Amino acid sequence: MTAEHHWTASDGTRLFYRVDDFTDPWTRAPTVLLLHPGMGSSQRLFGWVPHLARHYRVVRPDTRGHGRSEPGDLGTLSHDRLCADFFELLDRLEVDRAHVMGSSAGGMIAGQAALRHPGRFATLALYSATAGIPPSRPKKGNWLERVGQLGVRGFLEQTARDRIGDASPGKIRWFLDSAEGLTVEYAARFVPLMASEDWTDRLPGFDFPVMMGVPDPDPMVAREEYERMRVLIRDCTYVAFPGAGHGMSAEIPDACAIAYREFLAAAGARGMARP
């Protein structure tokens, strides 16, 4: 079944998440946490659910300031705060270790959390996600200036092709609608935060299986950024998706979710990913 929940973080901010669980009710299934991209919401990952929810309890939170989660005090928004939300949600769910997939900024948040408490991770998958955003990337695209001029929806509409390819008008409308809740003010704080720290050199410290799902080529990320990560991750499963956009987790959810399910199965077969 699918259930929707609100909960209150330790700083008093009201946050939202969905649970999709079609596992056998007499068993305790492992938990998969899916973290959506920035300028999106958990709705972006609905297409993953049919591929995972029969064998995993799938949890899809809205990152604070996105979707149905409140932004909280923008003055206190930090990597530590976003990671605290992550761990407090795991505690609420009574999960010691989870399989975690993060798409784009969701992967950056997951990576920051893994640096702080790697023991809470059974596996980590990074889809279109780098170890931080080089400041040159948003500057090159004038992201914040364009968001300020066009609004979040207008900016996403202008950049939709780079994110989800040649999508139908209906899918583009859905893609834009799934960003509801994000304000220009929050984006102006969130994007620089993602670009404030690069943790690529700390990737060798991950002692759990890691998957990299990468558009080939990524219209928004230089290939060299991904290749550097690939070399540094000790146990890395690298999967390229030819012709996919940066937002491929929403553009081609079936292909992405099937590859992820195969990664989880392989990691479990090696005895390296306890639930």
JOWOQUI-V109549 format. One record per backbone hydrogen bond with DSSP energy under -0.5 kcal/mol. CO is the residue of the C=O (numbers start at 0). NH is the residue of the N-H. Records with the same first field share a line. If there is no record, write none. Layout:
BEGIN
CO->NH, NH
END
This chain:
BEGIN
0->20
2->18
4->16
6->8, 14
8->11
12->8, 14
13->69
14->6
15->61
16->4
17->59
18->2, 20
19->57
23->26
26->28
29->56
30->98
31->33, 58
32->34, 100
33->35
34->102
36->39
40->43
41->44
42->45
44->47, 48
45->48
47->50, 51
48->51, 52
51->54, 55
52->21
55->57
56->31, 58
57->19
58->33
59->17
60->35, 62
61->15
62->65
65->68
68->64
69->64
71->73
72->75
73->76
77->81
78->82
79->83
80->84
81->85
82->86
83->87
84->88
85->89
86->90
87->91
88->92
89->94
90->93
93->95
97->121, 122
98->32
99->124
100->34
101->103, 126
102->105
103->106, 107
104->108
105->109
106->110
107->111
108->112
109->113
110->114
111->115
112->116
116->119
117->120
119->97
121->208
122->99
123->210
124->101, 126
125->127, 212
126->103
129->131
130->198, 199
131->133
133->136, 137
134->138
135->139
136->140
137->142
138->141
141->145
142->146
143->147
144->148
145->149
146->150
149->153
150->154
151->155
152->156
153->157
154->158
156->159
158->162
159->163
160->164
161->245
162->246
164->166
167->171
168->172
169->173
170->174
171->175
172->176
173->177
175->178
176->179
178->181
179->66
182->186
183->187
184->188
185->188, 189
186->190
188->192
189->193
190->194
192->195
193->132
196->198
198->201
199->202
201->204
202->205
204->206
208->123
209->236
210->125, 212
211->213, 238
212->127
213->240
215->242
216->218
217->220
221->224, 225
222->226
223->227
224->228
225->229
226->230
227->231
228->232
233->235
234->209
235->237
236->211, 238
238->213
239->241
240->215, 243
244->247
246->249, 250
247->251
251->255
252->256
253->257
254->258
255->259
256->260
257->261
258->262
259->263
260->264
261->265
262->266
263->267
264->268
265->269
266->271
267->270
END
